[in-house]
Amino acid sequence: MPGYFPAEWFIVDERNHRAIAQRDYAAVELTVSVGDIVHVVHSVKGWHWVVTADGRREGWIPRKCLPQTIDGHWAPV
């Protein structure tokens, strides 16, 4: 199936080229800038569903957009 989605959130029927959602999912990527503050809601395979600090915008951002901890790994607060 083309496009990215967290496969563990779907029952995938490759034969019939469809998937059944097991939870709500929005394929929305969020544009962020250096210094933006976001709250991480979900993390799935290198992508994080975040909400901006003001609560006005939300979407997926890749792991590389978040700062790393001292040991090189990012961990949600």
C-alpha positions as a Python dict, from the first residue, in 0.01 Angstrom:
ca = {
    (1, 'M'): (0, 0, 0),
    (2, 'P'): (152, 336, -97),
    (3, 'G'): (213, 611, 158),
    (4, 'Y'): (318, 590, 523),
    (5, 'F'): (93, 492, 807),
    (6, 'P'): (167, 309, 1133),
    (7, 'A'): (79, -46, 1025),
    (8, 'E'): (25, -158, 1384),
    (9, 'W'): (-276, 77, 1399),
    (10, 'F'): (-446, -104, 1107),
    (11, 'I'): (-551, -448, 995),
    (12, 'V'): (-387, -461, 653),
    (13, 'D'): (-547, -666, 375),
    (14, 'E'): (-271, -669, 111),
    (15, 'R'): (-466, -900, -119),
    (16, 'N'): (-754, -652, -156),
    (17, 'H'): (-533, -341, -118),
    (18, 'R'): (-709, -196, 185),
    (19, 'A'): (-662, -143, 556),
    (20, 'I'): (-907, -119, 845),
    (21, 'A'): (-823, 142, 1109),
    (22, 'Q'): (-807, 17, 1468),
    (23, 'R'): (-788, 373, 1607),
    (24, 'D'): (-823, 728, 1482),
    (25, 'Y'): (-546, 833, 1245),
    (26, 'A'): (-475, 1156, 1060),
    (27, 'A'): (-199, 1173, 797),
    (28, 'V'): (-113, 1533, 877),
    (29, 'E'): (249, 1646, 888),
    (30, 'L'): (318, 1957, 1094),
    (31, 'T'): (566, 2222, 984),
    (32, 'V'): (778, 2341, 1278),
    (33, 'S'): (1057, 2594, 1315),
    (34, 'V'): (1363, 2601, 1539),
    (35, 'G'): (1250, 2707, 1887),
    (36, 'D'): (887, 2592, 1850),
    (37, 'I'): (758, 2421, 2163),
    (38, 'V'): (548, 2109, 2113),
    (39, 'H'): (389, 1842, 2334),
    (40, 'V'): (439, 1480, 2218),
    (41, 'V'): (112, 1283, 2224),
    (42, 'H'): (211, 962, 2039),
    (43, 'S'): (539, 819, 1911),
    (44, 'V'): (548, 555, 1637),
    (45, 'K'): (856, 433, 1450),
    (46, 'G'): (1046, 760, 1436),
    (47, 'W'): (742, 986, 1400),
    (48, 'H'): (577, 1187, 1677),
    (49, 'W'): (220, 1322, 1686),
    (50, 'V'): (259, 1662, 1852),
    (51, 'V'): (46, 1956, 1958),
    (52, 'T'): (193, 2307, 1961),
    (53, 'A'): (227, 2477, 2300),
    (54, 'D'): (-62, 2711, 2219),
    (55, 'G'): (-282, 2412, 2125),
    (56, 'R'): (-369, 2557, 1784),
    (57, 'R'): (-187, 2312, 1556),
    (58, 'E'): (-115, 1941, 1561),
    (59, 'G'): (38, 1680, 1334),
    (60, 'W'): (322, 1436, 1276),
    (61, 'I'): (688, 1541, 1285),
    (62, 'P'): (993, 1319, 1228),
    (63, 'R'): (1224, 1233, 1516),
    (64, 'K'): (1502, 1450, 1367),
    (65, 'C'): (1293, 1762, 1450),
    (66, 'L'): (1318, 1697, 1825),
    (67, 'P'): (1626, 1757, 2042),
    (68, 'Q'): (1829, 1460, 2160),
    (69, 'T'): (1918, 1388, 2520),
    (70, 'I'): (2278, 1373, 2636),
    (71, 'D'): (2309, 1001, 2548),
    (72, 'G'): (2189, 1060, 2192),
    (73, 'H'): (1840, 920, 2237),
    (74, 'W'): (1518, 1118, 2252),
    (75, 'A'): (1262, 1019, 2513),
    (76, 'P'): (917, 1170, 2572),
    (77, 'V'): (871, 1358, 2898),
}
